[in-house]
Amino acid sequence: MEQTFSEAGELEKLINKRFSVKNYLVKNKSHEKILLSDDKGNCIVRCTIFKPADIEVYLRLMDVSSPNICNILEISEQSDRYIVYEEYCEGITLEDLGVCIGMKKALDIAIGICSGLYALHSCQIVHRDLKPENIIISDDNTVKILDYDAARVYKPLSDSDTRLLGTIGYAAPEQFGFQQSDSRSDLYSLCVILNMLITGAHPSVKMCQEKHIKKILDKCLAINPAERYNDVKELSHALCGARRRCKE
């Protein structure tokens, strides 16, 4: 993707003038994330990605705005790095929320994740690392998908992923070299999360037995991606149907 960067956009200049470092979130050889705060307590995240790096995911997200994802606000380029400014999403992660939260609440969260995935998948982005710590319930009770470090743009002519990334237990089988990951890989991960929210266990240990939900889980957790739902809209429709039938 061709992109021309300015050394510092107007938004970046304003951020640098108004915000100061509050905390380091991530720091390693490839990138760092810093939480910035102003004197009123407003926060923003500055992500530094060192070259060489593929930032096509972030470039595409610049044109996307959704309440269910962490939005990208600005990107600039320096000689040895890219600077990405991200919305700061405050709330509680699913990891902190815990498990066995009840079927209705778990389904509501899964439907919210579907909305976030729809925004990503609509611009050909596969998240590839959906897990409880990357999903947050914001202070206004909105479900948001965080962290695009493992995300990639789907390449129709590719047979496999260039980098094998994802979290064991949540990542779909194809993410470990069997074939290219696509939007159906995220559906697999979402349903692992849904099962854990309901049962407290990975599907391989304990599967939810409520018939409408189990039917959805069985389809999404198929080893062969072709046997899963075609896209997140189909899955969301099925989850909404299960939510209506849920007696809990």
TANOR-V601450 format. One record per residue. N is the residue number from 1. RES is the residue in one small letter. NEAR is the number of other ideal C-beta (glycine too) atoms within 12 Angstrom. Layout:
n=N res=RES near=NEAR
n=N res=RES near=NEAR
This chain:
n=1 res=m near=16
n=2 res=e near=6
n=3 res=q near=17
n=4 res=t near=11
n=5 res=f near=22
n=6 res=s near=16
n=7 res=e near=17
n=8 res=a near=19
n=9 res=g near=21
n=10 res=e near=14
n=11 res=l near=23
n=12 res=e near=27
n=13 res=k near=17
n=14 res=l near=17
n=15 res=i near=30
n=16 res=n near=22
n=17 res=k near=14
n=18 res=r near=18
n=19 res=f near=27
n=20 res=s near=19
n=21 res=v near=20
n=22 res=k near=20
n=23 res=n near=17
n=24 res=y near=17
n=25 res=l near=25
n=26 res=v near=21
n=27 res=k near=16
n=28 res=n near=14
n=29 res=k near=10
n=30 res=s near=21
n=31 res=h near=28
n=32 res=e near=24
n=33 res=k near=30
n=34 res=i near=27
n=35 res=l near=28
n=36 res=l near=33
n=37 res=s near=21
n=38 res=d near=19
n=39 res=d near=12
n=40 res=k near=8
n=41 res=g near=14
n=42 res=n near=18
n=43 res=c near=26
n=44 res=i near=36
n=45 res=v near=37
n=46 res=r near=38
n=47 res=c near=41
n=48 res=t near=31
n=49 res=i near=34
n=50 res=f near=21
n=51 res=k near=16
n=52 res=p near=10
n=53 res=a near=24
n=54 res=d near=23
n=55 res=i near=33
n=56 res=e near=26
n=57 res=v near=36
n=58 res=y near=37
n=59 res=l near=30
n=60 res=r near=28
n=61 res=l near=35
n=62 res=m near=29
n=63 res=d near=18
n=64 res=v near=28
n=65 res=s near=17
n=66 res=s near=29
n=67 res=p near=21
n=68 res=n near=36
n=69 res=i near=41
n=70 res=c near=40
n=71 res=n near=29
n=72 res=i near=37
n=73 res=l near=29
n=74 res=e near=31
n=75 res=i near=36
n=76 res=s near=33
n=77 res=e near=26
n=78 res=q near=18
n=79 res=s near=11
n=80 res=d near=12
n=81 res=r near=23
n=82 res=y near=34
n=83 res=i near=40
n=84 res=v near=40
n=85 res=y near=37
n=86 res=e near=37
n=87 res=e near=34
n=88 res=y near=32
n=89 res=c near=32
n=90 res=e near=22
n=91 res=g near=21
n=92 res=i near=22
n=93 res=t near=24
n=94 res=l near=34
n=95 res=e near=20
n=96 res=d near=14
n=97 res=l near=24
n=98 res=g near=18
n=99 res=v near=26
n=100 res=c near=18
n=101 res=i near=26
n=102 res=g near=23
n=103 res=m near=31
n=104 res=k near=23
n=105 res=k near=25
n=106 res=a near=41
n=107 res=l near=39
n=108 res=d near=29
n=109 res=i near=40
n=110 res=a near=46
n=111 res=i near=33
n=112 res=g near=39
n=113 res=i near=45
n=114 res=c near=42
n=115 res=s near=30
n=116 res=g near=42
n=117 res=l near=46
n=118 res=y near=31
n=119 res=a near=34
n=120 res=l near=43
n=121 res=h near=39
n=122 res=s near=24
n=123 res=c near=29
n=124 res=q near=24
n=125 res=i near=39
n=126 res=v near=42
n=127 res=h near=50
n=128 res=r near=43
n=129 res=d near=38
n=130 res=l near=47
n=131 res=k near=32
n=132 res=p near=36
n=133 res=e near=19
n=134 res=n near=35
n=135 res=i near=45
n=136 res=i near=34
n=137 res=i near=31
n=138 res=s near=25
n=139 res=d near=12
n=140 res=d near=14
n=141 res=n near=17
n=142 res=t near=27
n=143 res=v near=40
n=144 res=k near=36
n=145 res=i near=50
n=146 res=l near=40
n=147 res=d near=33
n=148 res=y near=42
n=149 res=d near=31
n=150 res=a near=32
n=151 res=a near=42
n=152 res=r near=35
n=153 res=v near=30
n=154 res=y near=29
n=155 res=k near=18
n=156 res=p near=9
n=157 res=l near=7
n=158 res=s near=17
n=159 res=d near=14
n=160 res=s near=18
n=161 res=d near=28
n=162 res=t near=19
n=163 res=r near=21
n=164 res=l near=23
n=165 res=l near=26
n=166 res=g near=32
n=167 res=t near=26
n=168 res=i near=17
n=169 res=g near=24
n=170 res=y near=38
n=171 res=a near=31
n=172 res=a near=42
n=173 res=p near=26
n=174 res=e near=32
n=175 res=q near=36
n=176 res=f near=23
n=177 res=g near=18
n=178 res=f near=18
n=179 res=q near=21
n=180 res=q near=28
n=181 res=s near=42
n=182 res=d near=35
n=183 res=s near=40
n=184 res=r near=37
n=185 res=s near=45
n=186 res=d near=48
n=187 res=l near=45
n=188 res=y near=44
n=189 res=s near=45
n=190 res=l near=53
n=191 res=c near=45
n=192 res=v near=41
n=193 res=i near=47
n=194 res=l near=46
n=195 res=n near=38
n=196 res=m near=36
n=197 res=l near=38
n=198 res=i near=37
n=199 res=t near=28
n=200 res=g near=19
n=201 res=a near=17
n=202 res=h near=27
n=203 res=p near=31
n=204 res=s near=15
n=205 res=v near=14
n=206 res=k near=17
n=207 res=m near=26
n=208 res=c near=38
n=209 res=q near=16
n=210 res=e near=25
n=211 res=k near=16
n=212 res=h near=24
n=213 res=i near=36
n=214 res=k near=24
n=215 res=k near=23
n=216 res=i near=42
n=217 res=l near=40
n=218 res=d near=23
n=219 res=k near=27
n=220 res=c near=43
n=221 res=l near=35
n=222 res=a near=23
n=223 res=i near=19
n=224 res=n near=16
n=225 res=p near=28
n=226 res=a near=13
n=227 res=e near=17
n=228 res=r near=32
n=229 res=y near=33
n=230 res=n near=20
n=231 res=d near=25
n=232 res=v near=41
n=233 res=k near=21
n=234 res=e near=23
n=235 res=l near=38
n=236 res=s near=31
n=237 res=h near=19
n=238 res=a near=34
n=239 res=l near=39
n=240 res=c near=23
n=241 res=g near=18
n=242 res=a near=33
n=243 res=r near=29
n=244 res=r near=16
n=245 res=r near=19
n=246 res=c near=25
n=247 res=k near=13
n=248 res=e near=19
